[in-house]
Amino acid sequence: MSLLLKCINIKKEFKDRIILGNINFHVEMGDRIAVVGNNGAGKTTLANIITGNLNQDSGQLIWHKKNMKIGYLHQSTYYTQSEFNHMVMTSDKIRISDFFHTSKELGVDNIEDYNTLRLENLSGGEKTKLALAKIWAQKPELLILDEPTNHMDYEGVRWLITNIKKYEGTIIIISHDRYFMDQVCNRVIEIEGGIANCYKGNYSAYYTEKKKRYESQLHQYQVQEKNKEAIKKEIIRLKQWSSKGHRDSTKKDGYKEKYRVRAKKKDKQVKSKIKKIEKLSYEGIEKPQEEQKITFQFNNNSKSNKVLEANNIRKRFDDKSLFENSSFYIKSKEKIGLYGRNGCGKTTLIKAILNEIKLDDGEIYLSPSTKIAYLSQDVGEMDIDKTVIQFFDIDDYQVRGTLQTLLANMGFTKKMVNTKIKNLSVGEKTRVKIAYMIMMENNVLILDEPTNHLDLHSREMLEKTLGDYQGSIIIVSHDRYLLEKLCDKVLIFENGKIYRKEDSFKEYMLKLENRDIRCNEKVTEERLIIVENRIAKILGELSLLNVQDERYTILDEEFKLLIQEKKELMQLINK
């Protein structure tokens, strides 16, 4: 690979806060780089510097290819309503054709028929897909994708993974989606403490290597500290010998000079040892920074075996049926993943369970002991003019102490708990909402995209806690890593109905992918039969024609194309 870009000593401050302290890395042609780091680490700031939307305070960007065509996918909340209107109504006929085609492949059908009202009611997943389709249609040489899988269903993610692998340009991805990064990335750049640490391989390789580096540095630091302790003990011993030498030099006639020389020698050794300790302190190995301990604890007061039961439920919106004749149940302690395309009715079902909307038919029964805590993906529901601590509205001194400990464990400093919610990042607002759930007593958690805007470390801690939780969980998420580790049952939204599957999410996805493979194999075999039949027919026609005949030339060209297609089909079948 050839070099595309070098970032040298990139620095950026906002007010009195250093966001990027000393960023150094390179990008090669064809790279698929994942940029990871905690919320607020500076990932999006770095992307804006690379795209030229923001100037660095110091440092250099050295491009080895001039006039690069860059496509920058922002997070879906960045785009305005007028931008989505323009995407659909642009006058560029070639680009709009590619845009409509890509939108359809991503699962947004008939976008050309969308009116202003429909565009105003796009889901988060649809917004991401349309913004992605627009950028893909522009055919950039460098793609920068900021959280491209947020809100996106599995069809969309699968399309993106497939097309990233085919894409001939270079891609930089900001993501917390571990499954996605494992599938597409060949390098990981971690932004931590204002510097960039580079790793080869995908997310899993990065995670393993980071752990090794941490353990190696910790071991070296511990050896160094033991060495410093030994030197300190040696200094104490030498000082004792020196003091004794100085005392003896004043008492013993005939030996004063001897003891004075010995004492001075010990003093010199003490100074040497002190300098050695000082050098180790300034130039030695620093203690590696431990990852912040974030603890999530949920109360569970479950008394019933079956917490929820749906009987023949149905819901329509205008002329569109989301689901009908659907019956299922959820037991205590089950962890249920909701699976289906964007717009299939997952969030609608959640609203029906919460009694926020009425069903057209059927009923959802909740056990009398069921108490639900709900985390929505819309952080805009919060009272943004309150401080973090005011948001909880807790007067009890003991409970307030528990809350402050919880917030500290979740990464909120004393300054941050007195910050107004409107000044928090989206990820920080999400953590406030999770903290609010934790303070409630409940036995059912309904989580709508709980890991959106959480950094990798927070995701892993939440994942572990949800695994230990003894109540029931109903979860909508596009974080496949989370669902595969967590969900022991699945509710499937398919063909206008909701089905309960007894498989774990991981087992279900494996069966689904195997089914797709078998389906593709069948289609390939059927196509091979058609191609072979056509080849035989053309050979028959060619044998009756003169080489000089115009019809012969046309059939001969088709014959060559069919032979090539047959070869490709045979390769697919024999894989």
Summary of the structure (lengths in Angstrom):
residues: 575
radius of gyration: 31.9
end to end distance: 28.3
largest distance: 130.9
contacts: 1712
relative contact order: 0.09
helix: 49%
strand: 22%
